[in-house]
Amino acid sequence: MRMELIQPFINAADAVLAECIQCQTRIGDVSMEADPYRRRGVAAIVKISGDIEGRVIFDVENATALHFAAAMTGEPVTASDQIVRETICELANTVIGNAVTTLNDQGFRFKVQPPQVHDREFGLKSTHDTEALVMSFDTPGGKVFMNIAMRYNRRRKGEAAVAAAN
């Protein structure tokens, strides 16, 4: 996967976590994954289509998700509270939205679906034409993971122009 596609997600996650949770982050492990993604806590998935297609899974350890939800709402929360899942979806939406805006400014065009709670234990795995990068961010409240799997859309520009005209 090309760094020009990944760096906006790294920058966006760092900035959003620092602003929304009022904490500093540090990039932890970074790896390329071929196996199906294993969810680690409360996760949201965002699908992206356009010049580049794929998905991003924004996954927060359970205790960290509780910490984030409490920090963002200003109230104590429990693991069963719907607000915890909604908070993680909102964080994912903000991170991916900021990253996609940066990529749009570079000339890429996307459609981003709203985040959905990703509650399956295992997620999608990479394919021969879609690389998946998994990275973690260390925060004072625990770990946040992003699994980014994207590929360039195979449709050539000429085909895209014809399709857009129809």
C-alpha positions in Angstrom: 0.0 0.0 0.0 1.4 3.4 -0.9 2.3 5.8 1.9 0.4 8.6 0.2 -2.8 6.8 1.0 -1.9 5.8 4.6 -0.4 9.0 5.9 -3.6 11.0 5.9 -5.2 8.3 8.1 -2.3 8.4 10.5 -2.4 12.2 10.7 -6.1 12.3 11.1 -6.2 9.7 13.9 -3.4 11.5 15.8 -5.2 14.9 15.5 -8.7 13.7 16.2 -7.6 11.7 19.3 -5.6 14.5 20.6 -8.5 17.0 20.2 -11.5 14.9 21.2 -9.9 12.9 24.0 -7.4 15.6 25.0 -4.5 13.2 25.0 -1.3 12.6 23.2 -0.9 9.5 21.0 2.1 7.5 19.9 2.2 5.1 17.0 2.7 1.6 18.2 2.9 -1.5 16.0 2.5 -1.3 12.2 2.1 -4.4 10.2 0.8 -5.7 6.9 -1.8 -8.4 7.5 -3.0 -11.2 5.2 -5.1 -13.0 7.8 -8.7 -11.9 8.6 -8.8 -8.9 11.0 -9.5 -10.0 14.6 -11.5 -7.4 16.5 -10.0 -6.3 19.8 -12.8 -4.2 21.4 -15.4 -1.8 20.2 -15.0 -1.3 16.5 -16.6 0.6 13.6 -16.1 -0.1 9.9 -16.3 2.5 7.2 -16.4 1.6 3.5 -15.0 3.8 0.9 -15.6 3.8 -2.9 -14.4 5.9 -5.7 -10.9 6.4 -7.1 -9.7 4.2 -4.3 -11.9 1.5 -2.8 -11.8 -0.3 0.4 -12.6 -0.1 4.1 -11.2 1.1 7.4 -11.9 -0.6 10.7 -11.4 1.7 13.7 -11.1 -0.6 16.7 -10.7 0.5 20.3 -9.9 -1.8 23.3 -13.0 -2.2 25.5 -11.5 -0.3 28.6 -10.2 2.4 26.3 -13.6 2.8 24.6 -15.2 3.3 28.0 -12.6 5.9 28.8 -13.2 7.7 25.5 -17.0 7.7 25.9 -16.8 9.0 29.4 -14.3 11.8 28.3 -16.5 12.8 25.4 -19.8 12.8 27.2 -18.6 14.0 30.5 -20.5 11.3 32.3 -19.6 7.8 33.6 -20.6 5.0 31.2 -20.8 1.2 31.3 -19.8 -1.4 28.7 -23.5 -2.0 27.9 -24.2 1.7 27.2 -25.1 2.3 23.5 -23.2 5.6 23.8 -19.9 3.7 23.9 -20.5 2.2 20.4 -21.9 5.6 19.1 -18.7 7.3 20.4 -16.4 4.9 18.6 -18.5 5.3 15.4 -18.3 9.1 15.8 -14.5 9.0 16.3 -14.2 6.7 13.2 -16.3 9.0 11.2 -14.2 12.0 12.2 -10.9 10.3 11.5 -11.9 8.9 8.2 -13.6 12.1 7.2 -10.5 14.1 7.8 -8.3 11.6 6.0 -10.6 11.5 3.0 -10.8 15.3 2.9 -7.0 15.4 2.7 -7.0 12.8 -0.1 -9.8 14.7 -1.9 -7.5 17.8 -1.8 -4.9 15.7 -3.5 -7.3 15.0 -6.4 -8.8 11.6 -5.3 -12.6 11.4 -5.3 -14.5 9.2 -2.8 -17.9 8.2 -1.5 -17.8 7.4 2.2 -20.5 5.3 3.8 -21.5 6.1 7.4 -19.6 4.0 10.0 -21.3 0.9 11.2 -20.6 -1.0 14.4 -18.3 -3.9 13.5 -19.3 -6.6 16.0 -18.1 -9.7 14.3 -15.0 -11.3 16.0 -13.2 -11.6 12.7 -13.3 -9.0 9.9 -12.5 -9.1 6.2 -9.1 -10.3 5.1 -6.9 -8.8 2.4 -7.0 -10.1 -1.1 -4.5 -10.4 -3.9 -5.2 -6.8 -5.0 -6.1 -5.2 -1.6 -3.4 -4.7 1.0 -4.3 -4.4 4.6 -2.2 -2.4 7.0 -2.9 -2.6 10.7 -1.5 0.1 13.0 -2.0 0.8 16.7 -2.0 4.1 18.5 -1.0 4.1 22.2 -3.0 6.6 24.3 -3.0 7.1 28.1 -6.3 5.3 28.1 -5.2 2.3 26.1 -4.8 1.2 22.5 -6.6 2.2 19.3 -6.2 0.1 16.2 -6.9 1.0 12.5 -7.0 -1.7 9.9 -6.8 0.0 6.5 -7.5 -2.1 3.4 -7.6 -0.2 0.1 -6.9 -0.6 -3.6 -6.9 1.7 -6.6 -10.1 1.4 -8.6 -9.2 -0.5 -11.7 -11.5 1.5 -13.9 -9.4 3.8 -16.2 -10.0 7.5 -16.3 -11.6 7.3 -19.8 -14.1 4.7 -18.6 -14.9 6.8 -15.5 -15.5 9.9 -17.7 -17.9 8.0 -19.9 -19.7 6.5 -16.9 -20.0 9.9 -15.3 -21.5 11.4 -18.5 -24.2 8.7 -18.7 
